[in-house]
Amino acid sequence: MAWKLEDVRIFLQTLDESEERITAVLQPIQGYSVIQLLGNKIPTYNISYYIVGDADKTKITQYTYSGSLVTLSGPDGVVGDFYIHNAKFDRQMAVSQSIRTDLAVNDKIYIVNSEIYKNV
């Protein structure tokens, strides 16, 4: 099974997960610092992937602007439901593409870097 972000076929390069704790450090006038643990942030993933064609670029952009949940799935099954926080598109200057044989050979290739938040 191929990687998909909702209904967009992606060619995943990296999938980095980060989790943080919300911590407040209080500095009283006298005495030692007090550390308050306020909970965990939402799990965040940084993903880098290739897409082919302007239609897929438009879909990723719409998912980013609409704030709708998208499902990330791959060879091992569904990774989870995510909100796309941002998407940075870098167009690759290539003479032709052979990644997606169902599309024209002169379609554009983009490397996309996205930060996505897991729906918990």
N, C-alpha and C positions, 0 to 999 in steps of 0.2 A: 504494500500500500504506500502511496506517495504522501508527502506532507501537504496538508491543506490548512488554510486559514479561512474558516467558513467554507465558501465555495470557490476560493481562489487557490489554484495550484501554485505552491511555492517550492523552491529548492533551498532547503534550510542549510545554512553554513554553521551558525553558532546558536546555542541556546544557553544563556547564562542566567542562573537564578540567584537572587539576593533577598535576604530577609534581614530586617532590622528591628530593633527594640526602640520604643520611644522612651527616652530617658531625660529627666530634668535634673540638673545639678543646681542645688540651692546654695548660695553663698551667704550665710548669716554674718552679721557684723562681728560677732564673737563666736568662737568655736570652730568646729570642723565643718567641712562641706557635707551636705546631706544629699544623697542620691535617691531620687524617686523613680521607680519603674512604673510607667503608665500603660504598658501594654505593647503589643506588637503591631508593626505596620503591615499593610497588605503585601503579600508576596509579589515581588516585581521580577519580571523577566526582560532581559535585553536579547533580542533576536536579530540575526542578520540573515538575509535570504535573497535569492534571485527571483524575479518575476519577469515574464515576457509579455510585452504588448501594453498598449495604452488602456485597454479595457480593464485589465487587472489592476493597473495603477489607479484608475478611477474608482474601482471598487474599494481598494485599500483606503484611499482618501475619503470616500463616503463613510466607511466604517469608523475612521478616525473622527470625522466631524460630527457624526450622528450620536456617538457615545453608546452605540448598541453593542451587545455581547456578541463575540465571535468565538467559535470553537476551533481550537488548535488540535489537529489530529495528525498522527504519523504512523509509522510502521508498527509501533507497539500499541496502537489504539489512541483513544482520546486523552490528551494531556490535560485539558480543562477548558473552561469558558473564561474569556478574557475581555477586558476593555483595552483598546489600542489608545495609548496616551499620546504618542507621536509617531510619525513615520518620515524618515528622511530618504529621499530618492536620489540615487546617483546613477545617471545614465552611463552605460558602458558603450564606448565607441567601438563597435564591431561591424565588420563588413556584412556578416550574415549570422543568423542564429540557427543552431541545430538542437537546442535544448528541448523545445516543444515542437514535435513534428506535426502536430495538428494545426499549427499557425504558420503564417508566411515566413519565409526565410529572411525577409527584410524587416521583420518586426523589431521593435526596440527592446533592449535588455536593460533592466534596472537592478542595481543592488540596493536593497532597502534595509535600513537599520530602524528598528522599532523598539519602543519601551512599552510593554504591556503589563497590565495589572490583573491578577487573578481574582475572579469573582468568588468570594468566600462567604 
